[in-house]
Amino acid sequence: MTAADTTHVDEWHGDDISIAEVQERLCEMRTTDGQSDLRTSVMTHTAWVPKHWLEAARGTLAGLAEAHPSRTIALVPDPEAGRDAIDATVSVYRFDLPGETRRVFAEVVELHLCGARASSPASIVEPLLISDLPVFSRWRGRPAFGRQELEQLLRVVDRMIVDSSEWEDLPADYALLAECFDKAAISDIAFRRSLRWRAMLAELWPGIADVNKVAVTGPKADALLLAGWLRSRLDRKIALEHEEADEIRSVSVDGEGVSAPRGEAPDPSQQLSAELDQFGHDPIYEAAVRAAK
Amino acid sequence: MTLAPELQEENPLLEGLGLARTPESCSLIIFGASGDLTQRKLFPALYSLAFRHLLPRNFGVVGVARTEESDEDFIERMKAAVQEYGRDSFRDEIWEPLAQGMRYISMDFGDESGWNRLSKTLADLDKNLGTAENRVYYFAVPPEAIATLVENIGKRRSKRGWDRLVVEKPFGWDLQSAQELNALLAKDFEESSIFRIDHYLGKETVQNMLALRFANGIFEPVWNRQFIDHVQITVAETIGIENRAGYYEKAGVIRDVFQNHLLQLVALTAMEPPIDFTSESVRNEKVKVLRSLHTPGPKHVVRGQYGAGWIEGEEVPAYRDESGCAPDSMTDTFIAAKLFVDNWRWADTPFYVRAGKRLARRETTIAIQFQRAPHPPFEAIAGEGLRPNMLVVHIQPDEGVALSIGAKVPGSGMTIRPVHMDFLYGGTFRTGIPEAYERLILDIMLGDQTLFTRADEVNEEWSLVDAIIAFWRRDKPVFPNYAAGTWGPLASNELIQRDGRSWQRF
């Protein structure tokens, strides 16, 4: 399945709109060509996307919709907009199914929450959720720990997905994140990125059982979580030596290099897509976060 | 991501990694490597497994056939086959490691020196590739060649590793030959080493039948004679015999499709919930269904053979005019039957099944028709469109599930119209559906027999087929009795219409 099968069917934009208007537009767009197409959805996917993350988020979401036909609601907070309003862009994408006459649609609703409307996102999202399907939320950047917008969204979603490599204050923020574990299932793309390296480390069992030090060249978050994972799984103190890089380039344990994983690393859409296939709490990740502090 | 089996036990680092199990190091020996199956199915499946890092770390493939061919030519031919028939993009870095473990042996299966060369090649792979004397012997050969193969493999069993035998359909020609084949296999091999392939069982949608029934609370309570009026199973093909006259003239549709695919679909539809998803539990339940099948009388079975006709706008010849077919051939290319599963759950609920070649469209479905609503409280005209609910499991080509329900047509009246609620695999799980052979080859290497047919299942299937063939021998129908591009002989419609029902319309 390639992006070439995707068609941007329809788009509507409105400033200072009501959520009811968005709902009406979505219904209209479903029936514009009058054909009996599939409205298959597997979830509602929400994303909290501060403006400076918007382009990156759009790219990831574009790659994602193909794998997970869904309604995506991107919330772009703009508390400094100078007015209280919601501006919306509603898009419908069509995926042609090879060898079949029917097509599948995905909807993307981008809501700019201006002024005070940014402080209460759950009440905006709830009317747009697809009934009885799981709700995933991708929080771009550092979550607003302790603030209303995060607390509200945690109550609405089944799973919150973060990427702690987007945060600056590590490992201190892991302590704040751990406090959210009893409110919603949380997963972290930084932890997902280390999966291939964790599998390589698992191959070193049982020799790795007595490891004292792990050295990681890679993003700080990935390194902290990898070390936290080793500490929690092996139940021992393990020192971390970290050298910064844009992706995990090497790992060694007690000075011995670990073989690099085979094949190519998944791209950001695939990483997020893999997280969307997970349901419920991930106790392994939660333990790694607690041990990463 | 995968991990070798020896590293999978008691390793705290494995928990939560969600790694797929990787088979132990082994060699795959394909007898009949010059045939169509090897090119179209087996190698594309092996490549897809390699693409997903699901093959063993140390893996060799030895192609064996009578045709003279060098290792290099075999590798090139299989590379072209993967490029033509594979579902994944071709990448040298995936193919090369697979190709490095590929060998070809040209031999007559009865030739001792050929077996010695094969043994030496396998020993070389063990030594140089680390294939650990584990062997999968895949019989992509006509049934008459199997005895020689089994006998020779039995004499050369691996001393350190395991041996597994893979037998393609048809498994025998009747009950007696199937029993003889089972006895032959059992002489040197345990049942746990024998993998009888029915590739339908490797299809995602066939497995989804089990998920649909046993993972959803709403279906099982109504999955019985009280709520289901009847079941229809259709295995329709538009293709003819595709240069396989030698095989098909002897087999006919009853041995080619009915004995295996169709009866397996009946078993999966009618079986009781297994206590778990282990191979023995699932197969225990399937064999109970096969044992419960009431032998149909002559009036409940229709056979046919296609005459000339039109498929997709193209004129196609009659079966008897196909290359290699006898001009007076009495081989069946169509079968329809009304079967009964004589047990508590299904008593008096007919299973109408049909299979054929050169039918109007390619379609394999299981359709469950529920009882009509007992008293629709609508005016007569409003209720005209009210049809019984039907749950349709589409196995191919559009894999998915559809439930038809009656819905009100918008407007002031109360007109009811059937509408479909669709679940389409390709539209929901947009990850690409694996080919049946990928799943089955992987399961063989892992030693998982859940999706393979057990000896007693095969025997039950042949018992039923033998009974049908016995009464077929007593009469001589007028063939051909249906035109290519239609839905089979008129008698097929009469079979179901006698009961006030009709075949599902596609």
Chai-1 contact restraints between the chains, C-beta under 6 A:
chainA,res_idxA,chainB,res_idxB,connection_type,confidence,min_distance_angstrom,max_distance_angstrom,comment,restraint_id
A,M1,B,R430,contact,1.0,0.0,6.0,A-B,restraint_1
A,L38,B,L424,contact,1.0,0.0,6.0,A-B,restraint_2
A,L38,B,G427,contact,1.0,0.0,6.0,A-B,restraint_3
A,T40,B,G427,contact,1.0,0.0,6.0,A-B,restraint_4
A,T40,B,T428,contact,1.0,0.0,6.0,A-B,restraint_5
A,E66,B,R430,contact,1.0,0.0,6.0,A-B,restraint_6
A,A67,B,R430,contact,1.0,0.0,6.0,A-B,restraint_7
A,L97,B,G426,contact,1.0,0.0,6.0,A-B,restraint_8
A,L97,B,G427,contact,1.0,0.0,6.0,A-B,restraint_9
A,E100,B,D398,contact,1.0,0.0,6.0,A-B,restraint_10
A,V104,B,G427,contact,1.0,0.0,6.0,A-B,restraint_11
A,A199,B,M1,contact,1.0,0.0,6.0,A-B,restraint_12
A,A199,B,L17,contact,1.0,0.0,6.0,A-B,restraint_13
A,A202,B,N11,contact,1.0,0.0,6.0,A-B,restraint_14
A,A202,B,L13,contact,1.0,0.0,6.0,A-B,restraint_15
A,A202,B,L14,contact,1.0,0.0,6.0,A-B,restraint_16
A,E203,B,L7,contact,1.0,0.0,6.0,A-B,restraint_17
A,W205,B,N11,contact,1.0,0.0,6.0,A-B,restraint_18
A,W205,B,L13,contact,1.0,0.0,6.0,A-B,restraint_19
A,R233,B,P12,contact,1.0,0.0,6.0,A-B,restraint_20
A,R233,B,L13,contact,1.0,0.0,6.0,A-B,restraint_21
A,I284,B,G16,contact,1.0,0.0,6.0,A-B,restraint_22
